[in-house]
Amino acid sequence: MLHGFLDLCLLAMLREKPDYGYGLAQRLATAGVADVPGGTLYPALLRLEQQGLASPSWGPSESGPRRKYYAITDLGRTELAAQVTGWQRFRDGVDTLVAAGARR
């Protein structure tokens, strides 16, 4: 179900605050969106980085090695706005279909 919307979710969370991979996975799970495995999450973060939508930096960890934190870039904010518009259209379309089916 998350296919095609993971980037949107990641950018939306990074708009709130920079975070590292595991922290983002926890936030997705807490929001009830999905339990995203590392094999899906980390390639998505790398893709955002390569597209210039997120910028990485190394930061401290409370335990263990340093963590790679991601922050949204200006280009990422622009892309997020476009993806939000697309998501809202998709959501409205699904709502219309579901409501029509419920009336039958």
PESULUR-V191249 format. One record per residue. N is the residue number from 1. RES is the residue in three letters. PHI is phi in whole degrees, 0 to 359 (* if undefined). Layout:
N&RES&PHI, N&RES&PHI
This chain:
1&MET&*, 2&LEU&281, 3&HIS&306, 4&GLY&90, 5&PHE&239, 6&LEU&296, 7&ASP&300, 8&LEU&301, 9&CYS&297, 10&LEU&296, 11&LEU&297, 12&ALA&297, 13&MET&291, 14&LEU&291, 15&ARG&295, 16&GLU&289, 17&LYS&191, 18&PRO&298, 19&ASP&204, 20&TYR&253, 21&GLY&307, 22&TYR&297, 23&GLY&298, 24&LEU&295, 25&ALA&298, 26&GLN&296, 27&ARG&295, 28&LEU&298, 29&ALA&293, 30&THR&297, 31&ALA&286, 32&GLY&80, 33&VAL&284, 34&ALA&185, 35&ASP&266, 36&VAL&263, 37&PRO&290, 38&GLY&304, 39&GLY&293, 40&THR&257, 41&LEU&293, 42&TYR&292, 43&PRO&297, 44&ALA&293, 45&LEU&295, 46&LEU&298, 47&ARG&298, 48&LEU&298, 49&GLU&296, 50&GLN&295, 51&GLN&275, 52&GLY&77, 53&LEU&269, 54&ALA&222, 55&SER&244, 56&PRO&271, 57&SER&207, 58&TRP&266, 59&GLY&225, 60&PRO&290, 61&SER&240, 62&GLU&293, 63&SER&208, 64&GLY&89, 65&PRO&289, 66&ARG&300, 67&ARG&250, 68&LYS&267, 69&TYR&265, 70&TYR&241, 71&ALA&233, 72&ILE&288, 73&THR&262, 74&ASP&299, 75&LEU&297, 76&GLY&297, 77&ARG&295, 78&THR&296, 79&GLU&296, 80&LEU&299, 81&ALA&301, 82&ALA&294, 83&GLN&292, 84&VAL&296, 85&THR&300, 86&GLY&297, 87&TRP&297, 88&GLN&297, 89&ARG&296, 90&PHE&299, 91&ARG&299, 92&ASP&298, 93&GLY&296, 94&VAL&296, 95&ASP&302, 96&THR&298, 97&LEU&295, 98&VAL&293, 99&ALA&295, 100&ALA&296, 101&GLY&292, 102&ALA&287, 103&ARG&281, 104&ARG&277
